[in-house]
Amino acid sequence: MGKAAEAHAPVAEEPLVVPAVDGSIPEDSTIIFVLGGPGCGKGTQCDKIKATYEGVVHLSAGDLLRAEVASGSEVGAKCEDLMKEGKIVPMEVGAKCEALMKEGKIVPLEVTMTLLKNAMISSGGSFFLIDGFPRKLDQGQAFEETIMPSKGVLFFDCPE
């Protein structure tokens, strides 16, 4: 291959992985997925439930993703570097989270699930309201197969 061809050959990027935290989620944990469209009140209702019932942990998938980008972690830094270079951020990176979420696009499953699992372990809790995840059925199935089955779903359907 000539030098010109080598210069334009695609470079395989090493997938970025969010490191797992030590510990585990208690086996008797309760997980409730909280779903609904943007602005339907998922966060508000989770806050009310959390204030009413002791020990409830509210985790927002969107907040966890935004915090990862803001943290300066390898995943967040790579995302920021690619955006500065004007490149399209690969979906594997966790990528342009704010823009992707606003557009309703899906952030890589592995990144989101690891962030959720880490937050669950770090919280020390055993009753979790997971707000904004899963976005698709296959994501829920993957979560339940690799982390823990959910006990239910709160779905908010709020027309204008």
C-alpha positions, 0 to 999 in steps of 0.5 A, spaced: 500 500 500 502 506 498 503 512 502 497 516 500 493 510 501 496 509 508 494 516 510 487 515 508 486 508 511 481 508 516 484 507 523 481 502 528 479 505 534 480 502 540 473 501 544 473 505 550 470 502 556 467 505 563 471 502 568 467 498 573 467 500 581 468 494 586 462 491 589 455 488 587 448 490 587 444 487 593 441 480 590 434 483 594 434 489 590 428 492 587 429 496 580 423 500 577 424 503 570 421 510 569 420 511 562 416 517 558 417 522 553 422 528 554 418 533 559 413 528 562 415 529 569 419 523 570 424 526 574 419 530 578 415 524 580 422 520 582 423 526 586 417 525 590 417 518 590 424 519 593 422 524 598 416 519 600 419 513 601 426 512 605 432 508 601 429 510 594 435 511 590 433 515 583 438 514 577 437 518 571 441 515 565 441 522 562 444 525 568 449 520 569 451 520 561 452 528 562 456 527 568 461 522 565 462 527 559 464 533 564 468 528 569 474 528 564 474 521 564 478 517 558 471 516 555 469 523 556 475 526 554 475 522 548 468 525 546 470 532 547 477 531 543 473 528 537 468 534 538 473 539 538 476 536 532 470 537 528 469 529 527 463 525 528 463 522 535 463 514 534 457 511 538 461 507 542 464 512 545 458 515 549 458 520 545 456 527 544 451 525 549 447 531 550 446 532 543 445 525 542 439 525 547 436 531 545 436 528 538 433 522 541 439 517 539 441 512 543 448 512 547 452 505 547 448 500 551 455 498 554 457 505 556 450 506 559 449 500 563 456 500 566 454 507 568 448 505 571 451 499 575 456 503 578 452 508 580 447 503 583 453 499 587 456 506 589 449 508 592 449 503 597 442 502 596 437 497 594 431 500 591 432 503 584 428 508 580 432 508 573 429 514 569 430 514 562 433 507 561 431 503 557 430 507 551 429 500 547 426 493 548 433 490 547 436 495 552 431 492 557 433 485 556 440 486 556 440 490 562 436 484 565 440 479 563 447 482 565 445 486 571 438 484 574 431 483 572 427 489 574 420 489 578 416 493 574 416 500 569 412 506 571 410 509 564 408 516 563 404 518 557 403 525 557 400 529 551 401 536 550 
